[in-house]
Amino acid sequence: MQKSSVGSERGRGKLFDSLEQEAYLQLWRTYDRLREIEDELFRKHDINAQQYNSLRILKSVRPGAMTTAALSARLVSRSPDMTRMLDKLQSRGWVVRNRNETNRRVSEVKITPAGVAFLARIAVAVQRCNREQLGHLDRDSLQGLIRLLKETRRPHEGDPSGDDWPGNY
């Protein structure tokens, strides 16, 4: 059994204040390493992860549309400026936005055929990226990791349907 890094280790002092801190920092470091791989892919296509994720979600409800609020709630990480992000996607012809006819304060967004075509063009590269990130883990390990991550998030997410992201499976 491996010793925890919490506490003293041969004069090096405490590496972590608690087991929770060690777990959190391991998670953060892992995210950072995996994100580097994803960032490289998306840079080649002049988009970012938020834009890709938005297109992926909108494609899953096609031919329908979503309110910008619903889209924002389903993003993997929160977007501080949905309007600017959607402006960029719209300027590339990948989404369209319309005001809701019954409530003009509500904006609805929909993926265009060009947005669907873009996702199709990068699909193989995205799958390759995902395999590079996590392909060394077997199916049981991946399912266990997914279960642990969901369990870790559960007390911090208000809506239990947060795991039901469109297009995730």
C-alpha positions as CSV (number, residue, x, y, z in Angstrom):
1,M,0.0,0.0,0.0
2,Q,1.4,3.4,-1.0
3,K,1.8,6.1,1.6
4,S,-0.2,9.2,1.3
5,S,1.6,12.5,0.5
6,V,-0.2,14.1,3.4
7,G,2.1,14.8,6.4
8,S,5.9,14.6,6.7
9,E,8.0,12.8,4.3
10,R,11.7,12.6,5.2
11,G,12.3,16.2,5.8
12,R,10.4,17.5,2.9
13,G,7.5,18.7,5.1
14,K,3.8,18.5,4.2
15,L,3.1,18.2,0.5
16,F,-0.6,18.6,1.0
17,D,-2.8,19.8,3.9
18,S,-5.3,17.1,3.6
19,L,-6.3,14.0,1.5
20,E,-9.1,16.1,0.0
21,Q,-6.5,18.8,-1.1
22,E,-4.3,16.1,-2.6
23,A,-7.2,14.6,-4.5
24,Y,-8.4,18.0,-5.8
25,L,-4.9,19.0,-6.9
26,Q,-4.4,15.6,-8.7
27,L,-7.7,16.2,-10.5
28,W,-6.7,19.8,-11.4
29,R,-3.3,18.6,-12.7
30,T,-4.9,15.8,-14.7
31,Y,-7.4,18.3,-16.2
32,D,-4.6,20.6,-17.2
33,R,-2.6,17.9,-18.9
34,L,-5.7,16.6,-20.8
35,R,-6.8,20.1,-21.7
36,E,-3.4,20.8,-23.4
37,I,-4.1,18.0,-25.8
38,E,-7.5,19.3,-26.6
39,D,-6.3,22.9,-26.9
40,E,-3.8,21.8,-29.6
41,L,-6.6,20.2,-31.6
42,F,-9.0,23.1,-31.4
43,R,-6.2,25.7,-32.2
44,K,-5.7,23.9,-35.5
45,H,-9.4,24.6,-36.3
46,D,-9.5,28.1,-34.9
47,I,-12.1,27.4,-32.2
48,N,-12.1,26.7,-28.5
49,A,-13.6,24.0,-26.3
50,Q,-16.6,26.1,-25.3
51,Q,-17.4,26.8,-29.0
52,Y,-17.0,23.1,-29.9
53,N,-19.1,22.0,-26.9
54,S,-21.9,24.5,-27.9
55,L,-22.0,23.2,-31.4
56,R,-22.1,19.6,-30.2
57,I,-25.0,20.3,-27.9
58,L,-26.9,22.3,-30.5
59,K,-26.4,19.4,-33.0
60,S,-28.0,17.0,-30.5
61,V,-31.3,18.9,-30.5
62,R,-31.3,19.5,-34.3
63,P,-33.5,20.4,-36.1
64,G,-34.8,22.2,-33.0
65,A,-33.3,25.2,-31.2
66,M,-32.4,26.0,-27.6
67,T,-32.6,29.1,-25.6
68,T,-29.3,30.7,-24.8
69,A,-30.0,30.1,-21.1
70,A,-30.6,26.3,-21.7
71,L,-27.5,26.1,-23.8
72,S,-25.4,27.9,-21.1
73,A,-26.8,25.5,-18.4
74,R,-25.7,22.4,-20.4
75,L,-22.1,23.5,-21.2
76,V,-19.4,21.5,-19.5
77,S,-18.0,24.7,-18.0
78,R,-19.7,27.9,-17.6
79,S,-19.2,30.6,-20.2
80,P,-18.7,34.1,-18.8
81,D,-19.8,35.7,-22.0
82,M,-22.4,33.6,-24.0
83,T,-23.2,36.5,-26.3
84,R,-19.7,37.0,-27.5
85,M,-19.2,33.3,-28.0
86,L,-22.4,32.9,-30.0
87,D,-21.4,36.1,-32.0
88,K,-18.3,34.3,-33.1
89,L,-20.1,31.1,-34.0
90,Q,-22.7,33.1,-35.9
91,S,-20.1,35.1,-37.8
92,R,-18.7,31.8,-39.1
93,G,-22.2,30.8,-40.2
94,W,-22.4,27.9,-37.7
95,V,-25.4,29.1,-35.7
96,V,-28.3,31.4,-36.1
97,R,-30.1,33.2,-33.3
98,N,-33.7,34.4,-33.2
99,R,-35.9,36.1,-30.7
100,N,-38.7,34.0,-29.2
101,E,-42.0,35.1,-30.7
102,T,-43.9,34.9,-27.4
103,N,-41.1,36.4,-25.2
104,R,-38.8,38.8,-27.0
105,R,-36.4,38.8,-24.1
106,V,-35.6,35.2,-24.9
107,S,-33.1,34.4,-27.6
108,E,-33.0,30.9,-29.3
109,V,-30.0,29.5,-31.0
110,K,-29.9,26.8,-33.6
111,I,-27.0,25.0,-35.4
112,T,-26.8,25.6,-39.2
113,P,-26.0,23.0,-41.9
114,A,-22.5,24.6,-42.0
115,G,-22.1,24.1,-38.3
116,V,-23.1,20.4,-38.7
117,A,-20.6,20.1,-41.6
118,F,-17.8,21.6,-39.5
119,L,-18.5,19.1,-36.7
120,A,-18.4,16.3,-39.3
121,R,-15.1,17.6,-40.7
122,I,-13.4,17.5,-37.3
123,A,-15.1,14.3,-35.9
124,V,-12.2,11.9,-36.6
125,A,-9.7,14.4,-35.1
126,V,-11.8,14.8,-31.9
127,Q,-12.1,11.0,-31.6
128,R,-8.3,10.7,-32.0
129,C,-7.8,13.4,-29.3
130,N,-10.1,11.6,-26.9
131,R,-8.2,8.4,-27.5
132,E,-4.9,10.2,-26.9
133,Q,-6.3,11.6,-23.6
134,L,-7.9,8.5,-22.2
135,G,-7.4,5.6,-24.6
136,H,-4.9,4.0,-22.2
137,L,-7.7,3.2,-19.8
138,D,-9.8,0.1,-20.3
139,R,-13.7,0.3,-20.4
140,D,-14.2,-0.7,-16.8
141,S,-11.7,1.9,-15.6
142,L,-13.4,4.6,-17.8
143,Q,-16.8,3.7,-16.4
144,G,-15.4,3.7,-12.8
145,L,-13.8,7.1,-13.4
146,I,-17.1,8.5,-14.8
147,R,-19.0,7.2,-11.8
148,L,-16.5,8.7,-9.4
149,L,-16.5,12.1,-11.1
150,K,-20.3,12.2,-11.1
151,E,-20.3,11.3,-7.4
152,T,-17.8,14.0,-6.7
153,R,-19.8,16.7,-8.5
154,R,-23.2,15.7,-7.2
155,P,-23.3,17.8,-4.0
156,H,-22.1,20.9,-5.9
157,E,-24.6,20.9,-8.8
158,G,-28.1,22.1,-8.1
159,D,-29.9,20.2,-10.9
160,P,-29.4,16.4,-10.8
161,S,-30.1,16.3,-14.5
162,G,-26.8,18.0,-15.1
163,D,-25.3,14.7,-16.3
164,D,-27.9,14.4,-19.0
165,W,-26.0,16.6,-21.4
166,P,-27.4,16.3,-24.9
167,G,-25.1,14.5,-27.3
168,N,-22.8,13.1,-24.6
169,Y,-23.4,9.5,-25.3
